């Protein structure tokens, strides 16, 4: 996406249960399925540019793929600054050692505001929020491709049981060196 006059790359990391693709080709099939679902939450000026896959517990890539997939969402018309994000929070059935609920989170840039009256400027556009909810719910039911059914989980393997897309737009800083 564009940020301060230049292209800017940002990413999300998705941990999942349901198996590990058995080959590079299967990783790419799973990645294609995820990209085809995720592109529906962004408008056309956002492009998905790549995927890097890692085996659980490793920082050594096992697969990668280059994309040039533009967002397909239509409707939202009030773009927010690039640091503004929508927040997805997946619940799990797990609890911490202090009995607090454990969640998985994603932040999506290129969020649009409902605009209109001043009380809506801080709310995620309803069309985009609906698309985000559909995409995020797909991670709860599982994304099947490449020989696995990937269900969203925390890094520790706590499986998602539900999802909430926050109605309020929030903020996430970009690292200064990440503009290209």
C-alpha positions in Angstrom: 0.0 0.0 0.0 1.1 3.6 -0.3 2.5 5.3 2.8 4.1 8.7 3.0 4.6 8.9 -0.8 6.1 5.4 -1.3 5.1 1.8 -1.5 5.0 0.2 1.9 5.0 -3.5 2.7 3.4 -4.8 5.9 2.5 -8.4 7.0 0.6 -10.6 9.2 1.7 -13.9 10.6 -0.9 -16.7 10.8 -0.4 -19.7 13.1 -2.7 -22.6 12.6 -3.4 -26.2 13.5 -4.7 -28.9 11.2 -1.4 -30.3 9.9 1.6 -29.1 8.0 1.6 -29.1 4.2 3.8 -32.0 3.1 5.5 -30.3 0.2 6.4 -26.9 -1.3 3.6 -27.4 -3.8 1.1 -28.0 -1.0 2.3 -24.9 0.9 1.6 -22.9 -2.2 -1.9 -24.4 -2.6 -2.7 -23.4 1.0 -1.2 -19.9 0.4 -3.3 -19.5 -2.7 -6.4 -20.3 -0.8 -5.6 -17.8 2.0 -4.7 -15.1 -0.5 -7.9 -15.6 -2.5 -9.9 -15.2 0.7 -7.8 -12.3 2.2 -8.0 -10.2 -1.0 -11.7 -9.7 -0.3 -11.0 -7.5 2.7 -9.0 -4.9 0.8 -9.8 -2.3 -1.9 -8.0 -2.4 -5.2 -5.1 -0.1 -4.2 -3.8 -2.7 -1.8 -1.8 -5.5 -3.3 -0.8 -8.8 -1.7 2.8 -9.3 -2.7 4.1 -12.5 -1.2 4.0 -15.3 1.3 6.7 -16.9 3.4 5.9 -20.1 5.2 7.7 -21.5 8.2 7.4 -24.9 9.9 6.1 -24.7 13.5 8.8 -23.7 15.9 11.3 -22.7 13.2 12.4 -19.4 11.7 13.8 -21.1 8.6 11.4 -20.6 5.6 10.1 -23.8 4.0 8.2 -22.2 1.2 7.6 -18.8 -0.4 5.7 -17.3 -3.3 5.4 -14.0 -5.0 2.0 -12.5 -5.7 0.6 -9.4 -7.3 -3.0 -9.9 -6.1 -5.0 -6.7 -5.8 -7.8 -6.3 -3.2 -11.3 -6.9 -4.6 -13.5 -5.1 -2.0 -15.8 -2.5 -3.4 -17.9 0.0 -1.4 -15.7 1.7 1.2 -15.0 5.3 0.3 -13.3 6.9 3.3 -9.7 5.6 3.6 -7.9 6.1 6.8 -4.2 6.9 7.3 -1.9 3.9 6.8 -1.2 3.5 10.6 -4.9 3.0 11.2 -5.9 -0.6 11.4 -8.8 -3.0 12.0 -8.3 -5.5 14.8 -9.4 -9.1 14.6 -9.5 -11.0 17.9 -9.9 -14.8 17.8 -11.1 -16.4 21.1 -9.8 -19.8 22.2 -11.1 -22.2 24.9 -7.7 -21.9 26.7 -6.9 -19.9 29.8 -3.6 -18.6 31.0 -1.9 -19.7 34.3 -3.7 -16.7 35.9 -7.0 -17.9 34.4 -7.2 -15.1 31.8 -8.6 -15.9 28.3 -6.1 -16.5 25.6 -6.6 -14.8 22.2 -5.0 -14.6 18.8 -4.9 -11.2 17.0 -4.4 -9.8 13.6 -4.2 -6.1 12.6 -5.2 -5.2 9.0 -4.0 -1.9 7.6 -5.8 -0.2 4.6 -8.9 0.2 6.8 -11.7 2.4 5.8 -13.9 4.6 8.0 -17.7 4.7 8.0 -17.3 8.4 7.6 -20.5 10.5 7.4 -21.4 12.0 10.8 -18.6 12.6 13.2 -19.6 9.7 15.4 -18.7 7.3 12.6 -15.2 8.5 11.8 -13.7 6.1 14.2 -15.7 3.0 13.1 -14.6 0.5 10.5 -16.7 0.8 7.4 -19.5 -1.7 7.7 -18.9 -3.3 4.2 -15.2 -3.8 5.0 -16.0 -5.1 8.6 -18.4 -7.6 7.1 -15.8 -8.8 4.6 -13.2 -9.0 7.4 -15.6 -11.0 9.6 -16.3 -13.5 6.8 -12.6 -13.9 6.2 -11.7 -14.3 9.9 -14.6 -16.7 10.5 -13.1 -18.9 7.7 -10.0 -19.3 9.8 -12.3 -20.7 12.6 -14.1 -23.2 10.4 -10.8 -24.0 8.6 -9.2 -23.2 5.3 -8.7 -26.5 3.4 -6.0 -26.7 0.7 -2.7 -28.5 0.2 -3.8 -31.5 2.2 -4.5 -29.7 5.4 -7.4 -27.8 7.0 -5.8 -24.8 8.6 -7.6 -23.5 11.7 -6.3 -20.3 13.3 -4.4 -20.8 16.5 -2.0 -18.9 18.8 1.8 -19.6 18.5 1.4 -22.0 21.4 -1.3 -24.0 19.5 -4.5 -22.7 21.3 -7.2 -23.2 18.6 -9.6 -20.4 17.7 -13.2 -21.0 18.6 -14.7 -17.6 17.5 -13.8 -14.2 16.2 -14.6 -10.6 16.8 -13.7 -7.7 14.5 -13.6 -4.6 16.6 -15.9 -1.9 15.4 -13.4 0.8 16.4 -10.4 1.7 14.2 -7.2 1.4 16.2 -3.5 2.2 15.6 -0.3 0.2 14.7 3.0 1.9 14.0 5.2 0.9 11.1 8.8 0.3 11.7 10.7 3.3 10.2 12.9 1.2 8.0 10.2 -0.8 6.3 9.3 1.7 3.5 10.5 0.6 0.1 
